Amino acid sequence: MNENGEPITSPKDKLYKTLNNEPLLAGISLDDILFRCGELQLSPDDVCNLCAEHIPPAILRKQLNDPQNANYITYMRGVSEGKLNLNITLEANLSEPKVKDAYKALSAERRCEAINRKLEELF
């Protein structure tokens, strides 16, 4: 049963995929994956690995570094929309201490990931 109490029958349902050992992104278009990964601010390397069934990672990595490429634009649109959604949610729940703590933890995690990526690039 899904969160609505309905039977899990759709291959697009995350729990269905998990229960049937399918990749979570099976049956989802490349554009949808790129946009959602952008919203979640996953690193381009993670995005390339997740999209390997759709496009070779080396090609996608090159595309994600080209501001004129449609895949770059889709990913960056997701990044921007993710930031906007986060800020809207934070503003709406500003008085909630749990929201502030969650935001601090998320920010710390993203900073740590950015530092680690930079260290990998340099060394």
Secondary structure per residue as TSV (DSSP state, phi and psi in degrees):
chain	resnum	aa	ss	phi	psi
A	1	M	-	360.0	140.2
A	2	N	-	-88.0	-171.7
A	3	E	T	-63.8	-18.1
A	4	N	T	-95.2	4.4
A	5	G	S	80.3	9.6
A	6	E	-	-92.5	153.1
A	7	P	-	-62.9	146.8
A	8	I	-	-86.0	108.1
A	9	T	-	-129.0	-17.4
A	10	S	-	-85.7	128.7
A	11	P	T	-61.9	-17.4
A	12	K	T	-82.6	-11.2
A	13	D	-	-74.1	124.6
A	14	K	H	-58.6	-42.1
A	15	L	H	-66.9	-38.4
A	16	Y	H	-57.4	-46.9
A	17	K	H	-64.4	-41.7
A	18	T	H	-64.1	-45.3
A	19	L	H	-66.5	-29.0
A	20	N	T	-102.4	16.3
A	21	N	T	53.2	34.2
A	22	E	-	-92.9	153.2
A	23	P	-	-59.8	139.7
A	24	L	T	-62.5	-22.9
A	25	L	T	-99.1	7.9
A	26	A	T	-62.7	134.1
A	27	G	T	81.2	7.4
A	28	I	-	-109.2	137.7
A	29	S	-	-68.9	157.5
A	30	L	H	-59.1	-42.7
A	31	D	H	-60.1	-43.5
A	32	D	H	-64.5	-40.6
A	33	I	H	-65.0	-46.7
A	34	L	H	-60.7	-44.0
A	35	F	H	-63.3	-47.3
A	36	R	H	-66.1	-40.1
A	37	C	H	-63.9	-37.3
A	38	G	H	-63.1	-44.3
A	39	E	H	-56.6	-40.0
A	40	L	T	-85.3	-2.4
A	41	Q	T	55.2	42.4
A	42	L	-	-70.1	149.1
A	43	S	-	-67.0	152.6
A	44	P	H	-55.9	-34.4
A	45	D	H	-64.1	-43.3
A	46	D	H	-63.0	-41.1
A	47	V	H	-61.7	-43.8
A	48	C	H	-61.1	-41.6
A	49	N	H	-66.8	-40.8
A	50	L	H	-68.5	-29.7
A	51	C	T	-96.6	11.5
A	52	A	T	-58.5	-27.8
A	53	E	T	-72.4	-23.4
A	54	H	T	-92.6	-37.8
A	55	I	S	-154.1	140.4
A	56	P	-	-57.7	135.4
A	57	P	H	-53.9	-38.6
A	58	A	H	-63.3	-39.3
A	59	I	H	-69.7	-45.1
A	60	L	H	-64.8	-39.2
A	61	R	H	-58.7	-42.4
A	62	K	H	-64.6	-42.2
A	63	Q	H	-65.5	-37.0
A	64	L	T	-73.1	-6.7
A	65	N	T	-105.2	4.0
A	66	D	-	-111.7	104.3
A	67	P	T	-58.9	-15.5
A	68	Q	T	-89.1	-10.4
A	69	N	S	-81.9	141.7
A	70	A	H	-61.4	-36.5
A	71	N	H	-67.9	-37.5
A	72	Y	H	-61.8	-46.1
A	73	I	H	-62.3	-43.0
A	74	T	H	-62.4	-46.3
A	75	Y	H	-61.5	-47.2
A	76	M	H	-67.6	-33.6
A	77	R	H	-62.2	-39.7
A	78	G	H	-63.8	-42.4
A	79	V	H	-58.5	-47.9
A	80	S	H	-63.9	-43.6
A	81	E	H	-67.5	-36.0
A	82	G	H	-62.4	-43.6
A	83	K	H	-63.9	-42.0
A	84	L	H	-62.2	-47.3
A	85	N	H	-60.5	-40.9
A	86	L	H	-63.2	-45.4
A	87	N	H	-66.0	-38.7
A	88	I	H	-63.4	-45.0
A	89	T	H	-64.2	-42.8
A	90	L	H	-62.9	-43.6
A	91	E	H	-63.6	-39.7
A	92	A	H	-69.6	-27.4
A	93	N	T	-117.4	29.4
A	94	L	T	-56.3	-31.7
A	95	S	T	-82.3	-8.7
A	96	E	-	-84.6	117.7
A	97	P	H	-62.7	-33.6
A	98	K	H	-64.3	-36.1
A	99	V	H	-66.0	-43.4
A	100	K	H	-62.5	-43.6
A	101	D	H	-63.4	-41.9
A	102	A	H	-64.0	-41.1
A	103	Y	H	-64.6	-42.2
A	104	K	H	-62.0	-42.9
A	105	A	H	-64.7	-43.1
A	106	L	H	-63.2	-44.2
A	107	S	H	-62.1	-43.0
A	108	A	H	-62.7	-42.0
A	109	E	H	-63.7	-42.7
A	110	R	H	-66.9	-39.1
A	111	R	H	-62.6	-43.8
A	112	C	H	-61.3	-43.6
A	113	E	H	-62.9	-41.7
A	114	A	H	-64.8	-41.1
A	115	I	H	-64.1	-44.8
A	116	N	H	-62.5	-41.4
A	117	R	H	-61.4	-43.4
A	118	K	H	-64.9	-40.6
A	119	L	H	-62.3	-40.1
A	120	E	H	-63.4	-39.1
A	121	E	H	-65.8	-39.2
A	122	L	H	-80.9	-29.3
A	123	F	-	-120.5	360.0
